[in-house]
């Protein structure tokens, strides 16, 4: 698979992470003078690409000051341990709720294996390496980091995950949004332009908190979103409203299931999520065939359905209902 780097703004390089297919997962290198930071890392298999990028820029791993995963889902943070080992001067900046899972990733790894199976986990993500606790900064909400002349502001952004952070780069008025401001695959852009939708990946979907997060982030008036899925995105009122509507639609899809038997729930959720996303692609004028769109969205359809299923199980538990024999496993913040 071809790996690529692309400078997308002053001192910002987008890196193709190589998970599943090009154009699916990106991470970013920030540079200010001789100081460097990575935002998200891709998987353990991405780390050699990140180190090669440093070499190609005439930089050394010792110049990396920060490694900043937006959250601990493995497409964003699977390579953290390996990258921290290769960059001896770096500090890991992470949400306080995510820090324990990167200091000791055993539960995180076990949860991922529950979702994917051990063979697929190792093939696609690689083994997770621990990070020494004394190299970890549990980022406070509103905390500021300096990277040379750059000022980076950290925000706690629940909704997709309760350990999610976003990073605002004051120099470019750009927001590294992880999954908090949605997914937009370039290949699915249509005649009406690119579009955003919410990833409801297990296990902490919270639609009300997510909409509050959107309000807070858009109050920053970001000029560019640096999406993990995928690349720079110029937000518009219409695209952000589309993101909000997708959150509400997925919640409605799940809530409709509360009136139905648990048996067959996963299949029904997958079908409903697929129908909704195919409808969005058609509304945007995407010219790809339905089969091609389904192929591109296959992972999202599966994981969104899983996340909604877990959300329903959590709602039932809070309501004091007995767990159903058909309830899905609930991994610890797996991707």
N, C-alpha and C positions, 0 to 999 in steps of 0.2 A: 504494500500500500504506500502510495506517495505521501510523504510528510512535507508540510509546507509551513513557511513563516511569511508573514506579511505585515509591514509597518502600516498601521492604519491611522495613526495620529502622532504628534510629536512625542517621541519617547515611549510609544506604545506599540508592541508587536503582538499580533494575534498568532497563536500557534495551533495548528491542526493536531488534535490529540490521537487520531487514528483508532478510535473505538468504533467497531462495526463497519463504518464507511466514512469517507471524507464528507465534511459538511455537517456532521452530527454533533461533535463535541469540540469546543475550543477552550484554550486557556490563554493567559496573557502575561507578557513580560513588560514591566515598567522600568524605565531608565531615567535617571537624573544625574548627569555627570558620570561619576564612577560608581554610583550606588544603584542597586537593582532590587526589584521585588517581583515575585511571581504571584499572580492572583489565579487561584485554582491550579490544579496540576495535571488533570487527566488521571489515568491509571498508573500503576507501577510500570507498565509497558511504555508509557509516554516519557518517562524520566530520561532515557538516553537521548531522545529528541530534544528535550529541554537543555541538556548539557551540551549537545552539539550546537544548539543555537547560541549558547554563550561563547563557545569556541569560535563560531563563525563571525561573531561580533567583536572578537578580540578581547573578550571578557573572561574572567576567572570565576569559578564557583565561590571563591572567598569574598567576592564583591556582592554577593546576594545578602541583603540585610533582612528581608522579610519573605516568608512564604505564607500566603493568606488564602486559605480555602474559604469560599463563601458558606459552605456547610459540608458535613462529612459524608454525604452520599458519594459513592465510589467513583462516579464519573467526574466528580469535582475534586475529590481528596484522596483517591486510592494511591496516588504516587507520593503523598506527603512524606511518609517515613523514609523512603529511598532518597527523595530529593533533599531532605534535611540531613541525611548522612553524607551526601555529596557536597553540601554547602555548610561547612563547619561554623561559619560566623552568623548564620541566619537564625532569626527568631520566628517561631510559628505563632501567627496571630489568628485566633479562632474564637468563636462564641464560647462563653463559659460552659454551656451545656454540651458543646461538642468536644471540648478539650479532653475530658476523661476517655473518650472513645479513640482518640489519636495517641494519647499517652499509653493506653493499654487497649489495643484494637481487637482483642479476642472476641468480645461480644459483637462488635461490628462485623467482624469476619464471619462469625457463626450466623448472624442474621442474614448476611448476603448469601451464604451458602444455602440457607433455608429458601430464599427467593429463587436463586439461579441453579442450585445444585453444585456440588463441589467441583466437578470437572469443568463445567462452564465458567464457574467463578475463577478458577486458576487460569483458564485459557484466556478469558477476556479482561480480567482485572489484575491477576497476580497476587502473591501473598502480601499481607500488610505488615509493615515494620513499625515498631513503637518509636515514639519520640520522647526523649528525656524531659521530665517535667520542668527542669530548670531552664529549658529553652522555649517554654510555652508562655505566651501572653494571652490571658483570658480577656478579650477585648470588652471594655465597657461600652454601653450605648452612648454614642456621641464622642467617643475617644478619637483623638487626632494623632496621626503618625506623620513624621517628616521623612521624606526620601529625597535627600539633596534639597533642591528648590521646590519640590512638589509637596503639597499638603494633601493628605488623604484622611477623610473623615469616615468613621465606622458607624454604621447604624444597625441595630437589632431589627430584624424584619421577619416576624413570624407569619405563618399562613401556609406556605409550602412545607416548611419544616420549622420546628420550634427552636432550632439552634442555627438559624440562618442569619448571616450578616450581609450587608451590601456596603460597597466602598465608593465614596464620591471623590473624584479627582478634581480638585479646584482648578488646576491648570487648564484642563480641557472642558470643564463643566460636563464631564462624562461620569456615568454611573456603571460600575461593575455590579451587575444585578443578579448574578447567579441564575436562580430559577424564580426569584421573587417577582420579576416583571415579564415572566413567560418565556415561551419558546417561539422562534420564528425561523423556519428552515428556508433558505434562499431558493431552493429548488421548487418550493411550493408557492412562491410568489406568483400572482396572476396579473391580469390586465389592470386590476385595481390596486396593485402593489402588494407589498409584504403584509403579513398579518401575524398577530400574537394569539397564543392560547395557553391556558394554565396547565402545568404538569402536576397532577394530583398523586404523585408517587407516594407509596407507603413511607412513614406511618403517621404523619402529623398534619394532615389536611385540616385546615381551620378556615372556612370561607369568610367568616366575619372578620377575623384577625387579618386575613389576607387583604381584604378591601381597605382596612385601616392602614395597612402597610403601603398600599398603592397611593393612598391620599398623602401619606407622609413623604414618600419618595418623589412624587410628582411636584410637591411643594418646593423641592430643590430646583425645579425647572432645568432638568438635565437636557443638554443639547444632543447627547448621544447615549444610548444604552449599549454597553459592551456585554452582549449576551454570551453565556456559555453555549447555548443552542440557538442561533449561531452567528457570532460576529457582530459588528457594529450595526445599530438599528437607530434610525431617527424617529423618535416617538411623535405621534400626533394625537390629538384628542380622539379621533376615530379609532386608532389602533389600541389606545389604552382603554377606551370604552369596550372594544371587542374583547380585551383581556378580562375585564370585569364580567362581561356577559358570559364568558366561558366558565368562570368560577361559579356563577349562579346556575348555569345550565348543568354543570357536572353535579353540583349539590342537589338539584332537582331530580336528576337521573337517579342518584343514590336514594334520595328520600322516597321516591316512588317504589323502591324495592322493599321498604319497610312493611308494605301491605301484602307482600308476596312471599311464598315459601322460600326458605334459604336454598333448598335444592335447585340447582340450575342458575343460581344468582350470578356466578362469575361469567358464564356465557352470555347472560342477558345484559350485564353491565358492559362487557366487551362490545356486544352488538350495538348498544345504545351510544357508547362513546365513539365507535367507528362511524355510525350514521351522522352524529353531530359534527365530527371533524371533516368528514367528506363533504358535508353541507357547507362548512366554512370555506373549504378549498374551492368549491363550485361558485360560491357567492363572490369570491375574490377573482374569479375568472382564471383559475389555474388550468392550464392547457394539457396537463398530463392525464393519462388514462386513469380510470378508477383503480385498476389493478396496480399501477405504478404508485399512485397516492397511498393505497393501502400498504404497499410494501414499505414505503418510506416511513409510514406512521405505525408500523407493526409494534415496535417496542413501546411507543407512547400509549397505544391503545391498551396493551397488556398491563403496563405499569399503572396507568390511570385507573383501570378497572380494579386492579389489586388495591390501590390506595383508597378508592371509594368503598370497597368491601371492608377494609380495615376500619375506616371511619364509621361505617354502619355498626360494626361489632363493638367499637368503643362507645357509640351512642347507646347501644343496647345495654352495655355493662353499666354505664352511668345511670340508666333508667331502672337499674335493678333487675333486669331480665337475665335469665339463665343463659350462659353461652350456648350457642347452638352447636350441634355436632358438625355442622357444615361450615362453621366460622373459620376463616383463613388463619394461618400462622401469622404472628405479629412480630416481625424481626425488629431489632433495635436500630432504628433509623437507617435501614438499608436503602440503597438507591432504587 
